[in-house]
């Protein structure tokens, strides 16, 4: 027989033991007086929680000063002899004693059976009880242990109700009757009604930004700024419902998850606004230093790619490219980049101060919004490089596809469109001659195409790397588990990921007056919560 005994919350050391019984497992909640035990049996329904096993009497507890069994005692009743710390040191039957601290549901503390490595270690510790002669009895399955864990999570509430019943013995558990008075409108309802137009406008903006137009992707998929605005609006719309979810009378596991999700969002938004306000101050103070941004754009995004094109056209490090094709690529792509740069540079000279002011104003919406604006600006100022990359990518794909088809011609193969496979085929002499000419020309032009495609692919990779860097920072500001990490450092018991058993030695009690058939308890297993690791929180 297993007995789960609380190490906190016991107000008496002698009386009737109250708790739950599941098969051969007892979960003790408290010790009550005789009259209270009778009332407990009669009024078990008010203390019963959501269809769980009702409280019942499990036996009798005796203080260290009263070790003898009275004549009125029932011989079939289990008797516990308690030590000085309220923990049994002897029992009238052989038991496996397991100690636990009742988790406080008011602080969202609870135990759970998780699937983490530590939880598996806990089960292995439970399986090694035979070594210490503690777990010699029949063990229940995982379902019994899960039910016991659920009852332990409700033990603190049951103790408080027992204490309330003890201090008000004449009170009765009466269900509140429905009131016939007209319901009053709360201030929160008035605020919600006043903000209804804002909610409607926000939802309309989110729907418009999420809907594709004219076969184009949704606006929130094209602009990181629009995506960030939609995210903040959606969080504002879901905030009241999430807050009500933290106060609902549901399972403590779900309530804790909703609580952490809501307050993690609140913390992230608050920190984002604080960092955004600090960024605004920095931008406003650095406006004189950031005004020459047009010159930086012309130097690094216009002149540098043109210099790279000219460098490739001059046969660098002995790389012999096709001269006419190389000059065509250099002149056409370089001319396009120069024309684009002349237009954008003149525009940046005019709007640079206003652009910085707009960026500083966007910081009032948070650092994530400012980074989203910067990411969109980076996409706009590198649009000419993206256009060159797409052109060279298409030319490269066309050249590679042509070479592949001509290579099949030499092998006497042809691509079967209907069966989607390569079949054998006999070509005429004219076809082979024309294919040889085209293959020779393509083979000599392909290194030049590959070189220029690799150049713009490298430039594109730098641009994508910068955008990914901004994206990771924005995602961290929006979804970093800051609140959970704070709880892990401050109160790890609120982030359970399993249970573990620790062997403890009990102090020997007074056994000179114990009955001959009483079993001494010298060791017990202490049930402790195993918190989540930081890696589980970060990589969830």
CORTAQUI-V699391 format. One line per field, one symbol per residue. phi: phi as a letter, one per 40 degrees, with the letter a starting at -180 (. if undefined). burial: 1 if it has 9 or more other C-alpha atoms within 8 Angstrom, else 0. A space follows every 50 residues. Layout:
BEGIN
phi: ???
burial: ???
END
This chain:
BEGIN
phi: .cbcbccagccbbaiccbibbbfbbbbcbabbccccccccccbcccccbf gccccacbibbbcccbccccccccccccbbbccccgbcbaacbcbbcbca cdccccbfcabaccbcccccccccccccccccfbbccccccccccccccc cccbcccccccccccccbcccbcbccccccccccccdccccccccccccc ccccccccccbcbfgccdccccbcccccccccccccccddccccccbccb dccccccccccccccccccccccccccccccccccbdccccccccccccc bbccccccccccccfcfgccccccccccccccccccccccccccccccdc bdccccccccccccchcccccccccccccccbcccccccccccccccccc cccccccccccgbacccccfacbcacccccccccccccccccccccdccc ccccccccccccccccccccccccccccbcccccccccccacccbcbibb bbcbbcccccbcbcccccbcbbbabccbcbccccccccbc
burial: 11111110110011111111100011111111000110011001001100 00011111111111001000000000011111100111111110011111 11111001111111000111111010001100011000000001110111 11111111101100100000000000000000000000010000000010 01101100111100001111101111111100110000100110110000 01001101110111101110011111101110110010001111011111 11111100111110110000110011101100110111011001110110 01100110111111111111111011010001011101100110110011 01101111100111010000000000000001001101100110111111 01100110110010001001101110110111111111001111111111 1100010000000100011011111111111100001000
END
